Amino acid sequence: MNLVESRHRPAPRGIVTGLAEAVVDLSAVRENVRTFRKRVPQQVLAVVKADAFGHGAVPVARAAVEAGATWLGVARADEALQLRAAGLTVPILTWLYDAAELVLLGDLDVDVSVSTVAELQRVVSTPNVHAVHLKLDTGLRRAGSAPNQWIELTRTAAHYEALGAVTVRGIWSHLSHGDSADAVRSERQLQLLRTGVSLARRAGLRPSVVHLANSAGAVTLDAAGTDLVRIGAGLYGIDELGIGLRPAMRLISKLTQVRRIRAGEGVSYGHDFVADRDTTVGLVPIGYADGVPRTAVPQASVLCRGVRMPVIGRIAMDQFVVDAGDHAVELGEPVTLFGDGSAGEPTVADWAAWAGTIPHDIYCGIGSRVPRRYEEGNR
């Protein structure tokens, strides 16, 4: 494997040079993009918001574009500006911004989402001519134009476009049940979006892209008539529908203390765990400040020396303890919190289940104290 980018000195696989690190395999990102490109006729918009779900926005965006993603999507304006500053030139869509950021977004040719006439007027009032994507609420009931306000929005947009004040590049919506195997609700939303596009065309608009489906929806919904699928979770290997995606990240650390404790001795705050036998315990220097969820105990485990070792006691801010039993472990022993599961280690889905949350939350929670290291597997 070739190291392509690192925030610290390169290390061989399995060797941790600091206290912990998140290792991101960019070849997995490329492979996941190609999996979707083979499955759907639409172009791929790679969603790299929230620092690419904690994986690192710029390296992931580059890998996704190299694999054939033709658009990038982010939530916030500063995320879009970061991508442009890194030299990425593909179209970018952002959907959360304020009036002060609009001038910069226009200067850097970043498309913005618009849900209301008031938002559209704020865009038009800035010095630049912006490309916008009009968003129709088809059932998520979050952002997006209410259906009864859609005709006014599209007619107003057509008026401003005729004046040369704005370009309506896209029309879009967001699935509420995209990960459901039953696509009935998604089909209903698709029909509403098609109606919205028809009304927009009657108003004189000619959008070049229409998009609705997320990663799961790209699999469950035959979204004929749309031009893009927005791949977020699937980009990182969160495989909600079992289509063969590959997780891109593994979270590793090492043992920084090893000791024997006796039966009857407690571990960590409150002594929630009390040993029922003499055993060896190891200290792992990563905690809830780094994104390891406290609520994962008592189910949580890690992989060390090829063996699953349970997390015992409370997970603290900076560290937690594992029970090594009678296994011979040493200082510096590598520990895998999660990976793709191929070596018997927990997966991010395991940690999400233990913590009562979703994999997205685990990935996004990994804090800035954990350096990201980038590597290449099989391209």
C-alpha positions as CSV (number, residue, x, y, z in Angstrom):
1,M,0.0,0.0,0.0
2,N,1.2,3.5,-0.8
3,L,0.7,6.3,1.6
4,V,-0.7,9.3,-0.4
5,E,-1.4,11.9,2.3
6,S,-0.7,12.1,6.0
7,R,-0.8,14.5,8.8
8,H,2.1,12.8,10.5
9,R,5.0,10.5,9.7
10,P,4.0,7.5,7.6
11,A,3.5,4.2,9.4
12,P,3.1,0.7,8.2
13,R,-0.4,-0.9,8.4
14,G,-1.2,-1.8,12.0
15,I,1.5,0.5,13.5
16,V,0.2,3.5,15.4
17,T,2.7,6.3,15.8
18,G,0.6,8.5,18.0
19,L,-2.1,7.5,20.6
20,A,-4.7,6.8,18.0
21,E,-5.5,7.5,14.3
22,A,-8.3,7.1,11.8
23,V,-6.9,5.5,8.6
24,V,-8.9,6.2,5.5
25,D,-8.5,4.0,2.4
26,L,-9.2,6.2,-0.5
27,S,-9.4,3.2,-2.9
28,A,-12.5,2.2,-1.0
29,V,-14.0,5.6,-1.7
30,R,-13.3,5.2,-5.4
31,E,-14.6,1.7,-5.4
32,N,-17.9,2.8,-3.8
33,V,-18.3,5.6,-6.4
34,R,-17.8,3.1,-9.2
35,T,-20.3,0.7,-7.6
36,F,-23.0,3.3,-7.9
37,R,-22.0,4.3,-11.4
38,K,-22.5,0.8,-12.5
39,R,-25.9,0.5,-10.8
40,V,-27.6,3.7,-11.9
41,P,-27.8,5.7,-15.1
42,Q,-27.6,9.0,-13.4
43,Q,-24.5,11.0,-12.6
44,V,-23.0,10.8,-9.1
45,L,-23.0,13.8,-6.7
46,A,-20.6,12.9,-3.9
47,V,-21.7,14.4,-0.6
48,V,-18.7,15.5,1.4
49,K,-20.4,17.6,4.1
50,A,-19.2,17.5,7.7
51,D,-15.6,17.0,6.6
52,A,-16.7,14.0,4.5
53,F,-18.5,12.4,7.5
54,G,-15.2,12.8,9.4
55,H,-13.1,11.2,6.7
56,G,-11.5,14.4,5.4
57,A,-13.4,16.5,2.8
58,V,-10.6,17.3,0.3
59,P,-8.9,13.9,0.0
60,V,-12.3,12.2,-0.3
61,A,-13.6,14.7,-2.8
62,R,-10.6,14.2,-5.0
63,A,-10.9,10.5,-4.8
64,A,-14.6,10.6,-5.7
65,V,-14.0,12.9,-8.6
66,E,-11.2,10.6,-9.9
67,A,-13.7,7.7,-9.8
68,G,-16.2,9.6,-11.8
69,A,-18.3,11.7,-9.5
70,T,-19.3,14.8,-11.5
71,W,-20.7,16.9,-8.7
72,L,-19.9,17.6,-5.1
73,G,-22.4,18.4,-2.4
74,V,-21.9,20.2,1.0
75,A,-24.1,21.6,3.6
76,R,-22.4,24.8,4.5
77,A,-20.8,27.6,2.6
78,D,-17.4,27.3,4.2
79,E,-17.2,23.6,3.2
80,A,-17.7,24.6,-0.4
81,L,-15.1,27.3,-0.2
82,Q,-12.6,24.8,1.3
83,L,-13.1,22.6,-1.8
84,R,-12.6,25.4,-4.2
85,A,-9.5,26.5,-2.3
86,A,-8.1,23.0,-2.8
87,G,-8.4,23.3,-6.5
88,L,-11.5,21.2,-7.1
89,T,-13.3,22.6,-10.2
90,V,-16.4,20.3,-10.6
91,P,-19.8,21.8,-9.9
92,I,-20.6,22.2,-6.1
93,L,-24.0,22.5,-4.5
94,T,-24.4,23.9,-1.0
95,W,-27.7,24.3,0.8
96,L,-27.0,26.2,4.1
97,Y,-25.5,29.7,3.8
98,D,-26.1,33.3,4.9
99,A,-26.4,36.5,2.9
100,A,-22.8,37.5,3.7
101,E,-21.5,34.3,2.2
102,L,-23.3,34.7,-1.1
103,V,-20.8,37.0,-2.7
104,L,-18.0,34.6,-2.1
105,L,-20.0,31.6,-3.3
106,G,-20.8,33.5,-6.5
107,D,-17.2,34.5,-7.1
108,L,-16.2,30.8,-6.9
109,D,-19.1,29.4,-9.0
110,V,-20.8,27.5,-6.2
111,D,-24.5,26.6,-6.7
112,V,-26.9,27.4,-3.9
113,S,-30.2,25.9,-2.9
114,V,-33.3,28.1,-2.8
115,S,-36.6,27.1,-1.1
116,T,-38.6,30.4,-0.9
117,V,-39.1,33.6,-2.8
118,A,-37.5,35.5,0.0
119,E,-34.3,33.4,-0.3
120,L,-34.3,33.8,-4.0
121,Q,-34.6,37.6,-3.6
122,R,-31.6,37.6,-1.2
123,V,-29.6,35.7,-3.9
124,V,-30.6,38.1,-6.6
125,S,-29.7,41.1,-4.5
126,T,-26.0,40.1,-4.3
127,P,-23.7,41.4,-7.0
128,N,-23.0,38.0,-8.6
129,V,-25.2,36.0,-10.9
130,H,-25.7,32.8,-9.1
131,A,-26.7,29.3,-10.2
132,V,-29.5,28.0,-8.0
133,H,-31.3,24.8,-7.4
134,L,-34.9,25.3,-6.5
135,K,-35.9,22.8,-3.8
136,L,-39.4,21.4,-3.6
137,D,-40.6,19.8,-0.3
138,T,-42.1,16.5,-1.4
139,G,-42.6,15.0,2.0
140,L,-39.5,15.4,4.3
141,R,-41.0,18.7,5.6
142,R,-37.7,20.2,6.4
143,A,-36.2,22.7,3.9
144,G,-37.9,23.1,0.5
145,S,-40.8,25.0,-1.0
146,A,-44.2,24.1,0.2
147,P,-46.2,22.7,-2.7
148,N,-48.7,25.5,-2.5
149,Q,-45.9,28.1,-2.9
150,W,-44.1,26.3,-5.7
151,I,-45.8,28.1,-8.6
152,E,-45.0,31.5,-7.2
153,L,-41.3,30.4,-6.6
154,T,-40.9,29.1,-10.1
155,R,-42.5,32.0,-11.8
156,T,-40.4,34.5,-9.8
157,A,-37.3,32.5,-10.6
158,A,-38.2,32.5,-14.3
159,H,-38.7,36.3,-14.1
160,Y,-35.3,36.9,-12.6
161,E,-33.6,34.4,-15.0
162,A,-35.1,36.3,-17.9
163,L,-33.5,39.5,-16.5
164,G,-30.2,37.7,-16.3
165,A,-30.1,38.0,-12.5
166,V,-29.9,34.3,-11.8
167,T,-29.6,30.9,-13.5
168,V,-31.8,28.0,-12.4
169,R,-29.5,25.1,-12.9
170,G,-31.4,22.5,-10.9
171,I,-34.6,21.3,-9.2
172,W,-34.4,18.9,-6.3
173,S,-35.9,17.3,-3.3
174,H,-35.0,15.0,-0.5
175,L,-36.3,11.5,0.3
176,S,-37.9,10.9,3.7
177,H,-37.7,7.1,3.6
178,G,-34.9,6.4,1.1
179,D,-33.5,3.6,3.1
180,S,-36.8,1.7,3.2
181,A,-36.9,-1.5,1.1
182,D,-40.5,-0.6,0.3
183,A,-40.2,2.4,-2.1
184,V,-43.9,3.4,-1.9
185,R,-43.3,6.7,-0.1
186,S,-40.2,7.4,-2.4
187,E,-42.3,6.7,-5.5
188,R,-44.9,9.2,-4.2
189,Q,-42.2,11.8,-3.7
190,L,-40.8,11.1,-7.1
191,Q,-44.2,11.8,-8.7
192,L,-44.5,15.0,-6.8
193,L,-41.1,16.1,-8.0
194,R,-42.0,15.3,-11.6
195,T,-45.1,17.4,-11.2
196,G,-42.9,20.2,-9.8
197,V,-40.5,20.0,-12.7
198,S,-43.4,20.1,-15.1
199,L,-44.8,23.3,-13.5
200,A,-41.3,24.8,-13.5
201,R,-41.0,24.2,-17.3
202,R,-44.4,25.8,-17.8
203,A,-43.1,28.8,-16.0
204,G,-40.3,28.9,-18.6
205,L,-37.5,27.3,-16.6
206,R,-35.1,24.7,-18.2
207,P,-33.1,23.2,-15.4
208,S,-30.1,21.0,-16.6
209,V,-30.2,18.7,-13.5
210,V,-33.0,17.2,-11.5
211,H,-32.1,15.1,-8.4
212,L,-33.9,13.3,-5.6
213,A,-32.3,10.0,-4.5
214,N,-29.7,9.6,-1.7
215,S,-27.4,6.5,-1.5
216,A,-30.2,4.1,-0.4
217,G,-32.7,5.7,-2.7
218,A,-30.4,5.2,-5.6
219,V,-30.9,1.5,-5.1
220,T,-34.5,1.2,-4.1
221,L,-36.0,3.8,-6.4
222,D,-36.1,3.8,-10.2
223,A,-35.8,7.5,-10.5
224,A,-36.2,7.9,-14.3
225,G,-36.2,11.5,-15.3
226,T,-33.6,12.6,-12.8
227,D,-30.0,13.4,-13.7
228,L,-28.1,13.0,-10.4
229,V,-28.0,10.7,-7.4
230,R,-26.6,12.2,-4.2
231,I,-24.2,9.7,-2.6
232,G,-23.4,10.4,1.0
233,A,-23.5,7.3,3.3
234,G,-22.6,5.0,0.5
235,L,-19.5,7.0,-0.4
236,Y,-18.0,5.9,3.0
237,G,-19.2,2.3,2.8
238,I,-22.3,2.6,5.0
239,D,-24.1,-0.2,3.3
240,E,-27.7,0.0,4.3
241,L,-28.9,-2.2,1.5
242,G,-26.2,-4.8,1.1
243,I,-24.8,-3.8,-2.3
244,G,-21.2,-4.6,-1.6
245,L,-19.9,-1.2,-0.5
246,R,-16.5,-1.1,1.3
247,P,-16.0,0.9,4.5
248,A,-13.2,3.4,4.0
249,M,-12.1,4.0,7.6
250,R,-10.6,2.0,10.4
251,L,-10.0,3.5,13.8
252,I,-6.9,2.2,15.6
253,S,-5.1,2.9,18.8
254,K,-2.6,1.0,21.0
255,L,-2.2,-0.2,24.6
256,T,-0.3,2.4,26.7
257,Q,-0.6,0.5,30.0
258,V,-0.9,-3.1,30.9
259,R,-1.5,-4.5,34.4
260,R,-2.8,-7.4,36.3
261,I,-5.8,-6.9,38.6
262,R,-7.2,-9.2,41.2
263,A,-10.7,-10.7,41.6
264,G,-12.9,-8.2,43.4
265,E,-11.0,-5.1,42.1
266,G,-13.0,-2.4,40.3
267,V,-12.1,-0.6,37.1
268,S,-12.7,3.1,36.0
269,Y,-15.1,5.6,37.5
270,G,-17.7,4.2,39.9
271,H,-16.3,0.7,39.6
272,D,-19.2,-0.3,37.3
273,F,-17.0,-3.2,36.4
274,V,-15.6,-5.5,39.2
275,A,-13.4,-8.3,38.2
276,D,-14.7,-11.8,39.0
277,R,-11.3,-13.3,38.5
278,D,-7.6,-12.3,38.3
279,T,-7.1,-10.8,34.8
280,T,-4.9,-8.6,32.7
281,V,-6.3,-5.2,31.7
282,G,-5.0,-2.7,29.1
283,L,-5.4,1.0,28.7
284,V,-6.5,2.4,25.3
285,P,-5.8,6.2,25.1
286,I,-8.9,7.4,23.2
287,G,-12.2,8.4,24.8
288,Y,-15.5,10.1,24.4
289,A,-13.8,13.4,23.6
290,D,-12.5,11.7,20.5
291,G,-15.9,10.2,19.6
292,V,-15.9,6.9,21.3
293,P,-19.5,6.7,22.6
294,R,-19.9,6.2,26.4
295,T,-23.2,4.5,25.8
296,A,-21.6,1.6,23.9
297,V,-20.6,-0.1,27.2
298,P,-21.1,-2.9,28.2
299,Q,-21.5,-4.4,24.8
300,A,-18.4,-2.8,23.2
301,S,-15.2,-4.7,22.3
302,V,-12.0,-4.1,20.3
303,L,-9.6,-6.3,18.5
304,C,-6.2,-6.9,19.9
305,R,-3.8,-9.7,19.0
306,G,-6.5,-11.2,16.8
307,V,-8.9,-11.5,19.8
308,R,-12.0,-9.5,20.7
309,M,-11.4,-7.9,24.1
310,P,-14.4,-6.4,25.9
311,V,-14.4,-2.8,27.0
312,I,-14.8,-2.7,30.8
313,G,-15.8,0.1,33.1
314,R,-16.9,3.5,31.9
315,I,-15.4,5.0,28.8
316,A,-13.7,8.2,30.0
317,M,-13.0,11.5,28.2
318,D,-9.5,10.4,27.0
319,Q,-9.3,6.6,27.6
320,F,-10.9,3.3,28.3
321,V,-9.9,-0.1,29.6
322,V,-10.2,-3.5,28.0
323,D,-10.1,-6.9,29.6
324,A,-7.3,-9.0,28.0
325,G,-7.9,-12.0,30.2
326,D,-4.8,-14.3,30.3
327,H,-3.6,-13.2,26.8
328,A,0.0,-12.1,26.7
329,V,-0.2,-8.4,25.7
330,E,2.5,-5.8,25.8
331,L,2.8,-2.0,25.8
332,G,2.3,-0.6,22.4
333,E,0.1,-3.5,21.3
334,P,-2.1,-2.3,18.3
335,V,-5.8,-2.1,19.0
336,T,-8.5,-1.8,16.3
337,L,-11.7,-0.2,17.5
338,F,-13.4,-0.7,14.1
339,G,-12.7,-1.6,10.5
340,D,-14.3,-3.5,7.7
341,G,-14.6,-6.7,9.9
342,S,-12.4,-8.8,7.6
343,A,-10.0,-9.6,10.4
344,G,-12.7,-10.1,13.0
345,E,-12.6,-6.6,14.3
346,P,-15.8,-4.7,15.2
347,T,-17.3,-2.6,12.4
348,V,-18.7,0.9,12.7
349,A,-22.2,-0.6,12.4
350,D,-21.3,-2.7,15.6
351,W,-20.4,0.5,17.5
352,A,-23.5,2.2,16.2
353,A,-25.7,-0.7,17.5
354,W,-23.9,-0.7,20.8
355,A,-24.4,3.0,21.2
356,G,-28.0,3.0,19.9
357,T,-27.3,5.3,17.0
358,I,-26.3,5.2,13.3
359,P,-22.9,4.8,11.7
360,H,-23.0,8.3,10.4
361,D,-23.0,9.6,14.0
362,I,-20.0,7.4,14.9
363,Y,-18.0,8.7,11.9
364,C,-18.9,12.3,12.4
365,G,-18.1,12.1,16.1
366,I,-14.4,11.2,15.7
367,G,-12.8,14.4,16.9
368,S,-9.9,16.6,15.7
369,R,-7.5,15.0,18.3
370,V,-7.5,11.9,16.2
371,P,-5.3,12.4,13.1
372,R,-6.4,11.1,9.8
373,R,-4.0,9.1,7.7
374,Y,-4.6,8.3,4.1
375,E,-3.6,5.2,2.2
376,E,-4.3,3.3,-1.0
377,G,-5.5,-0.2,-1.2
378,N,-6.4,-1.8,-4.5
379,R,-7.5,0.8,-6.9
